[in-house]
Amino acid sequence: MARLNLKAKEIRALGYEEGPVVSIAMQVMEKHYKHYTKEAALDILKNILSAPNTFANNDVLCKIANELMEEVPEEKSQIELPENGLHYNVFGADFIEEAAIRQMNGAARLPVTVAGALMPDAHAGYGLPIGGVLATDNAVIPYAVGVDIGCRMCLSIYDIDVRDLTRKEPFLVQALRKSTLFGTGREFEQGTEHEVLDSPLFNDLHILTQLQAKAARQLGSSGSGNHFVEFGEVVIEEADAVLQVPAGKYLGILSHSGSRGLGATVANHYTQVARQKRLLPSAAQNLSWLSLDEQEGIEYWLAMNLAGDYAKACHDVIHQKLSKQLGRKPLRIVENHHNFAWKEIHEGREVIVHRKGATPAGKDVLGIIPGSMTAPGYIVKGKGEPASIASASHGAGRKFSRSHAATSTTHSALQAELRKHHVTLLSGGLDEAPFAYKDIDAVMAAQKQLVNTIGKFYPRIVKMDGAGAANWKPTRKTPEEGE
């Protein structure tokens, strides 16, 4: 017998308003009335809508009825925000745009805000600025996490002679082409099996039930924009007890991507739910929050953590494929989220720490802070600085918008920059040219209080989305120029 499969538009057609009740209705009916016909299930939903009070004592249908009874009589009023918010610390203020400051000022005015900080790579985003860190009291803000939930860095370090980056470049180029896939909406023809796809949440949360198959086909792929996979040279100047890699030069693989369509769908859905529950002034609507004591907040927290696990799984698959191509296992893997929310202790109390484009930098916590396609990335160890809520930047940060970068940069200028830094770019657009980014060295200098540098990664063979820069190769060093 076919299982019941309802669509949101079919429930809304009965008169249900857009909101969490639609997802709850689908979840309840498909779980407890899975062998009913669609017509019979819709009749039940119609009856609940017409008289929700009569279903209040039904052990199953009360979940739907309670949502309707709460929504019908309640007339929500706009939440007024104070003129001035809590003080927050700014690192690298000299090169942070005013728009990012304004957005952070708005976040500091929220009634749930406990503390905040702005990282030196900060620039304007949606809701919380990218590079913004926000601690809240028992509340989670979907757009303070970001659309690309769990976007993260992953570095694999191999005990392989770095001269292979030149000697075996054609092989490494083919390995990248064979093992990676980039682009918005792109999927592999065949889905990949992974334990993350077996999570019961794909059945328990309706927003996820329709995403499982797509998630399987996108597992191990990367998005567009600044997502990348690259081979490069890892330099460890001095051995570190936490990193546990001897001083020296190593071949490395660095990747940057997130949770693909799964994370974007979760973020957009629960942002709309939050905006309906918390009516904020128009300038602050994308900062609407969900309490972790309410059903929607619990749902988002579970879905967010699954998206984070999925993002990690994508990196795992990419690095496993490339390790197989190399025929070697890595000496060390260093990785971290930078679009996520965590339960942490700050100044003696439990808070929800949102890091939107910010790297966790707790005491002795390892992380990767990339530069650009030509600038080095930094391997760092956190100092656990309370002033930044134990956080650091997630990269160099954009200096120019994508549109400005694409129109103000030429292909010849980009090629010259690639040659200067001995980088082969397999694919990538002008919007990601190095000129679009802040000086990573200046950004790192602005956060010496937050992290220690214990190594660097120098890009050599880079793959991103876009075919506009395919096969741009550097001019090789002559023997006289040295290593």
C-alpha positions in Angstrom: 0.0 0.0 0.0 1.3 3.5 -0.9 2.3 5.7 1.9 0.6 9.0 2.5 2.5 11.9 0.9 1.0 15.4 1.6 2.2 18.6 0.1 2.3 22.0 1.9 0.2 23.6 -0.8 -2.6 21.0 -0.4 -2.8 21.9 3.3 -2.7 25.6 2.7 -5.5 25.1 0.2 -7.7 24.0 3.1 -7.2 27.3 4.8 -4.2 26.7 6.9 -1.9 29.8 7.1 1.7 29.6 6.2 3.8 28.7 9.3 4.9 25.9 11.5 1.4 24.4 11.7 1.7 23.3 8.0 4.9 21.3 8.7 3.5 19.8 11.9 0.3 18.8 10.1 2.3 17.0 7.4 4.5 15.3 9.9 1.6 14.1 12.1 -0.5 12.8 9.3 2.3 11.1 7.4 3.5 9.4 10.6 0.3 8.4 12.3 -2.1 8.1 9.3 0.4 6.9 6.7 -2.0 4.3 5.2 -4.9 6.7 4.8 -5.8 8.0 1.4 -4.9 11.6 0.7 -8.6 12.5 0.6 -9.3 11.0 4.0 -6.3 12.7 5.5 -7.2 16.1 4.1 -10.8 15.6 5.5 -9.3 15.1 9.0 -7.2 18.2 8.6 -10.2 20.2 7.4 -12.2 19.1 10.5 -9.3 20.1 12.8 -9.2 23.5 11.2 -12.9 24.1 11.6 -13.0 23.2 15.3 -9.6 22.8 16.8 -11.0 22.8 20.4 -12.7 19.4 19.8 -9.3 17.8 19.1 -7.5 19.2 22.1 -7.6 16.0 24.0 -6.7 13.7 21.1 -3.3 12.2 21.8 -2.1 12.6 18.2 -4.1 15.4 16.6 -3.7 17.7 19.6 -0.3 18.7 18.2 -2.1 20.3 15.2 -5.0 21.6 17.2 -2.8 23.3 19.7 -1.0 25.2 17.0 -4.3 26.4 15.6 -5.7 27.4 19.0 -2.5 29.4 19.8 -2.5 31.2 16.5 -6.1 32.1 16.0 -6.7 34.4 19.0 -3.2 35.9 19.2 -2.7 39.3 17.7 1.1 39.9 17.8 2.5 43.4 18.3 5.8 44.6 17.1 8.7 44.2 19.5 10.2 47.6 20.2 14.0 47.7 20.4 16.0 50.1 22.6 17.8 52.9 20.9 21.1 51.7 22.3 22.3 48.2 22.5 24.9 46.3 24.6 28.5 47.2 24.2 30.5 44.8 22.0 34.1 44.6 21.1 35.4 45.3 17.5 38.7 43.9 16.3 40.4 45.6 13.2 37.9 48.5 13.2 40.0 50.5 10.8 39.1 48.2 7.9 35.5 47.2 8.7 32.8 48.9 6.6 30.1 51.0 8.2 27.3 48.8 7.0 28.7 45.9 9.1 28.9 48.1 12.2 25.2 49.1 11.7 24.1 45.5 11.4 26.0 44.6 14.6 24.5 47.6 16.4 21.1 46.2 15.5 22.0 42.8 16.9 23.2 44.3 20.1 19.8 45.8 20.7 17.9 42.5 20.7 16.3 41.6 24.1 17.9 38.1 23.9 21.4 39.4 23.3 24.0 38.8 26.1 27.3 39.7 24.4 28.7 40.4 20.9 31.9 40.9 19.0 33.0 41.8 15.5 35.9 40.1 13.8 38.5 42.0 11.6 37.2 40.3 8.3 33.7 41.6 8.9 31.4 42.9 6.1 27.7 43.3 5.6 25.5 40.2 5.3 21.9 39.4 6.0 20.8 39.9 9.6 24.1 39.5 11.5 27.1 40.7 9.5 29.6 38.2 8.2 32.3 38.2 10.8 29.7 38.8 13.6 29.6 36.8 16.8 26.5 37.0 19.0 25.8 35.3 22.3 22.1 35.0 23.2 20.0 33.8 26.2 18.3 30.5 25.3 17.5 31.7 21.8 18.8 30.8 18.3 18.6 33.2 15.3 18.6 31.3 12.0 20.1 34.2 10.0 22.8 34.8 12.7 23.9 31.3 11.8 23.6 31.9 8.0 22.1 30.3 5.0 25.0 28.0 4.5 24.7 26.2 7.8 27.9 24.5 8.9 30.1 26.1 6.2 33.6 25.0 7.2 37.2 24.5 6.5 39.1 21.2 6.3 42.9 20.8 5.9 44.5 17.4 5.3 48.3 17.4 5.8 50.3 14.7 4.0 53.9 13.6 4.4 54.5 14.0 0.7 57.4 16.0 -0.9 56.0 19.5 -1.8 58.0 19.3 -5.0 55.3 17.0 -6.3 53.0 20.0 -6.5 55.2 20.9 -9.6 56.5 17.5 -10.7 53.1 15.8 -10.6 50.8 18.8 -11.4 49.0 17.1 -14.3 48.1 14.2 -12.0 46.9 16.5 -9.2 44.9 18.5 -11.6 43.1 15.4 -12.8 42.6 14.3 -9.2 40.8 17.5 -8.5 38.7 17.3 -11.6 37.7 13.7 -10.9 37.0 14.1 -7.2 35.1 17.4 -7.0 31.9 19.0 -8.2 31.0 22.7 -7.8 28.1 24.9 -8.4 24.7 26.0 -7.1 22.2 23.1 -7.4 24.8 20.8 -8.8 24.4 17.1 -8.0 26.2 13.8 -8.7 24.2 11.4 -10.9 24.6 8.7 -8.2 24.0 9.4 -4.6 26.7 8.6 -2.0 26.1 6.4 1.0 27.1 7.9 4.4 25.9 7.4 8.0 24.8 11.0 8.2 22.0 10.2 5.7 20.7 7.6 8.1 19.7 10.1 10.7 16.2 9.6 12.0 15.6 13.3 11.7 15.1 12.8 7.9 11.9 11.0 9.0 11.0 13.0 12.1 11.3 16.6 10.8 9.1 17.2 7.8 11.3 20.0 6.4 14.0 17.3 6.0 11.9 14.4 4.6 12.0 16.0 1.1 15.7 16.7 1.3 17.2 13.3 1.9 17.5 12.2 -1.7 18.9 15.5 -2.8 21.4 15.5 0.1 22.6 12.0 -1.0 23.2 13.3 -4.5 25.0 16.4 -3.3 27.2 14.7 -0.7 30.8 15.4 -1.5 30.1 18.4 -3.7 30.7 22.1 -3.1 28.7 25.3 -3.8 29.6 28.4 -5.7 31.0 31.7 -4.5 34.1 31.4 -2.4 34.0 27.6 -2.0 37.1 25.8 -3.1 39.2 22.7 -3.0 43.0 23.2 -3.5 46.4 21.5 -3.3 49.1 23.5 -1.7 52.1 23.7 0.5 51.8 23.5 4.3 54.6 25.1 6.3 55.1 24.3 9.9 57.8 26.5 11.3 57.9 25.0 14.8 56.3 21.8 16.2 53.2 22.4 18.3 51.9 20.1 21.1 48.3 20.4 20.0 48.8 20.1 16.2 51.4 17.3 16.6 53.0 17.7 13.2 56.8 18.1 13.1 58.3 21.3 11.7 58.7 21.1 8.0 57.0 21.4 4.6 54.1 19.2 3.5 51.7 18.7 0.7 48.2 19.7 1.8 44.6 19.7 0.7 42.4 22.6 1.8 38.6 22.7 1.2 35.9 25.2 2.0 32.2 24.5 1.6 29.0 23.9 3.6 25.7 22.1 3.8 24.5 22.7 0.2 20.8 22.7 -0.5 19.9 21.0 2.8 21.3 23.9 4.9 19.8 26.6 2.7 16.3 25.1 2.9 16.5 24.7 6.7 17.8 28.3 7.1 15.2 29.9 4.9 12.3 27.9 6.3 13.0 28.6 10.0 13.9 32.3 9.3 10.4 32.7 8.0 9.0 30.9 11.0 11.0 33.2 13.3 9.9 36.3 11.5 6.2 35.3 12.0 6.7 34.6 15.7 8.8 37.7 16.5 7.6 40.8 14.8 10.7 43.1 14.8 11.2 46.5 13.0 11.8 46.0 9.3 15.6 46.7 9.6 15.9 43.9 12.2 13.5 41.3 10.7 16.3 39.0 9.7 17.4 38.8 13.4 14.1 37.2 14.5 14.8 34.4 17.0 13.4 31.2 18.2 13.4 30.2 21.8 14.9 26.8 22.6 11.9 26.2 24.9 9.5 26.2 21.9 8.9 23.5 19.4 10.1 25.5 16.4 13.4 26.4 18.2 14.0 22.8 19.1 13.3 21.7 15.5 15.7 24.3 14.1 18.4 23.3 16.6 18.1 19.7 15.6 18.1 20.5 11.9 21.0 22.9 12.2 23.1 20.3 13.9 22.3 17.7 11.2 23.2 20.3 8.5 26.5 20.8 10.3 27.2 17.0 10.4 26.2 16.9 6.7 28.7 19.7 5.8 31.5 17.8 7.6 30.5 14.6 5.7 30.9 16.5 2.4 34.4 17.4 3.3 35.1 13.9 4.5 34.0 12.5 1.2 36.1 15.0 -0.8 39.3 14.3 1.2 38.8 10.6 1.2 38.5 10.6 -2.6 41.6 12.7 -3.0 43.5 10.6 -0.4 42.7 7.6 -2.5 44.0 9.3 -5.6 47.2 10.1 -3.7 47.5 6.6 -2.2 48.3 8.1 1.2 46.5 8.8 4.5 47.0 12.2 6.0 49.3 12.8 9.0 46.7 15.2 10.4 43.3 16.7 9.6 42.4 20.2 11.0 38.8 21.4 10.5 36.3 23.8 11.9 32.8 25.3 11.3 32.3 29.0 10.8 28.6 29.3 10.2 27.0 27.7 13.3 25.6 28.1 16.8 27.0 26.4 19.9 25.9 26.1 23.5 28.9 27.5 25.5 29.7 29.0 28.8 30.5 32.7 28.6 31.3 34.7 31.8 29.8 31.9 34.0 26.5 31.4 32.2 25.3 29.1 29.4 24.6 31.0 26.2 24.0 30.3 22.5 27.0 31.6 20.6 26.3 32.4 16.9 29.4 32.6 14.7 28.4 33.8 11.3 31.6 33.8 9.3 33.7 33.5 12.5 36.1 30.7 13.6 35.8 29.0 17.1 38.9 30.0 19.0 38.6 28.4 22.4 41.7 27.7 24.4 44.0 25.4 22.3 41.2 24.8 19.7 42.7 24.4 16.2 41.3 26.2 13.1 42.0 27.3 9.6 41.7 30.9 8.5 42.1 31.2 4.6 43.3 34.1 2.7 42.4 34.1 -1.0 43.3 32.0 -4.1 46.8 33.5 -3.9 47.2 34.5 -0.3 48.2 32.0 2.4 45.8 30.5 4.9 46.7 30.4 8.5 46.7 27.3 10.8 45.8 28.8 14.2 45.3 27.8 17.8 42.8 29.7 19.9 43.5 31.6 23.0 40.0 31.4 24.5 39.8 35.2 24.6 36.5 36.3 26.4 36.5 39.7 24.7 35.8 38.0 21.3 33.6 35.3 22.9 36.4 32.8 22.1 36.2 33.6 18.3 38.4 34.8 15.4 37.9 35.7 11.8 36.9 33.1 9.2 39.1 34.5 6.5 40.5 37.7 5.0 37.0 39.1 4.4 35.7 40.8 1.3 37.0 44.3 0.4 34.7 44.5 -2.7 31.3 43.1 -3.4 31.1 40.3 -6.1 29.6 42.6 -8.7 32.2 45.3 -8.1 35.1 42.8 -8.2 33.8 41.2 -11.4 33.5 44.6 -13.2 36.7 46.2 -11.9 39.0 43.3 -12.4 40.4 42.1 -15.8 41.4 38.5 -16.7 44.8 39.7 -17.6 45.3 41.3 -14.2 44.1 38.1 -12.5 46.5 36.0 -14.6 49.4 38.3 -13.7 48.5 37.9 -10.0 48.3 34.1 -10.4 51.8 34.0 -12.1 53.2 36.2 -9.3 52.2 33.7 -6.7 52.8 30.5 -8.8 49.1 29.4 -8.6 47.3 27.3 -11.2 43.6 28.1 -11.2 41.5 25.4 -12.8 38.2 27.3 -12.5 36.9 30.4 -10.7 35.3 33.7 -11.5 36.6 37.3 -11.4 34.3 37.9 -8.4 36.8 35.7 -6.4 39.9 37.4 -7.6 42.5 38.1 -4.8 41.9 41.9 -5.3 38.4 41.5 -3.9 39.8 40.5 -0.4 41.4 42.3 2.5 45.0 41.8 3.3 45.1 38.5 5.3 48.3 39.5 7.0 46.7 42.7 8.3 43.6 40.8 9.4 45.8 38.3 11.3 47.7 41.2 12.9 44.4 42.6 14.2 43.6 39.4 16.0 46.9 38.4 17.7 45.0 38.7 21.0 42.7 35.9 19.8 44.8 33.2 18.1 48.4 31.9 17.8 49.6 31.1 14.3 51.2 27.6 14.2 51.5 27.1 10.4 50.5 28.3 7.0 49.0 26.9 3.8 50.1 28.3 0.4 47.6 27.6 -2.5 49.2 26.1 -5.6 46.4 24.3 -7.6 42.9 25.8 -7.0 39.5 24.7 -8.1 36.3 26.7 -7.6 33.0 27.1 -9.4 33.0 28.9 -12.7 34.7 28.2 -16.0 35.8 31.8 -16.7 39.3 31.2 -15.4 39.9 27.6 -16.6 43.5 26.4 -16.8 45.3 29.6 -15.9 48.8 28.5 -15.2 51.6 30.3 -13.4 55.1 30.9 -14.7 57.3 28.3 -13.0 60.4 29.3 -10.9 63.8 28.7 -12.4 66.3 26.7 -10.4 68.1 30.0 -9.5 65.0 31.3 -7.8 65.1 28.5 -5.3 62.2 26.9 -3.5 
